[in-house]
Amino acid sequence: MLVNGVWKDNWQPVQAKDEQGRFIRQTSSFRNWVTRDGAPGPTGTGGFKAEPGRYHLYVAYICPWASRTLIARELKGLRDIIGVTVVNPRLTNQGWQFGGYPGAQEDTLNGASYMHELYTRADPHISGRATVPVLWDKQAGTIVNNESADILRMLNSAFTDIVDEGQDLYPQALAEDIDSLNEYLYTDLNNGVYQAGFASSQVAYNEAYEKVFAALDAMESRLAAGGPFLFGDQLTETDVRLFVTLVRFDAAYHGLFKCNRNTLKAMPHLHGYMHRILALEGIADTVNLDHIKAGYYSIKALNPSGIVPAGPGKL
């Protein structure tokens, strides 16, 4: 991680843990918002007005949090408005690296070799982890936001005066229900698989494992009773947040993270729902199974040999 702007030690997957060995995720460092008129958003300061070509996303196909933002960019018709750079899926001792893998790109915008260099460019004295996604302001030369939940929501609403495409992913009529289901899915499933995979005690692992499959069972039942999406006919940001975990489940979480009661393919409603979202225009372009497997299985703490499994070959 970065300590006062200096990279320290080799990259490690476990950011922090509690006394029972539970994995604790780091809080995001940059929380400014792009808004339609440049006024401050729910957090941070103002000055980040929605403008074509001003902003750029740094993402990893391996990362579910980054993939949320790629999906929002597709669903809201922002391909020509916001550029993207994809990092190397394999974790190095200095974290995310640019280039050096098929489908990974060099940082032609800022000339960085590693993601942490962009963090110190934005804040020379920053302490913390250099994560993706990053929403970069080319005009100001700084990071706007590195919290995927914020970026997902701002891409939904900030650029509607420039490009007004796609459904509203956060309709006010469903806002309270969306927030509630988001919180449940994040705690028990989106982050729950990481708590299982990075648990450092049997108690912590068992607890996370039970939460993960209770959440999957609940969503399987919910879709069996309704659908095609979590809130009926309306695709929302909650569907995006669930999809990014589901699409990685059989390839990474089932094996490497020991979430192995059953595969997603054994849950017909969830598996069908995943493919329904994958079939939406542009969404398949946000999923790279090779990057997902190469990235997760490069985590030395979980897979010292670095061997990437041959399967699954398709979703």
FENVENTA-V228247 format. One record per helix or strand of 3 or more residues. SS is the DSSP state (H for helix, E for strand). FROM is the first residue (numbers start at 1). TO is the last residue. If there is no record, write none. Layout:
# FENVENTA-V228247
ss from to
SS FROM TO
SS FROM TO
This chain:
# FENVENTA-V228247
ss from to
E 55 59
H 64 75
E 83 86
H 115 122
E 134 137
E 142 145
H 148 157
H 172 190
H 192 197
H 202 225
H 237 253
H 264 266
H 268 278
H 283 286
H 289 296
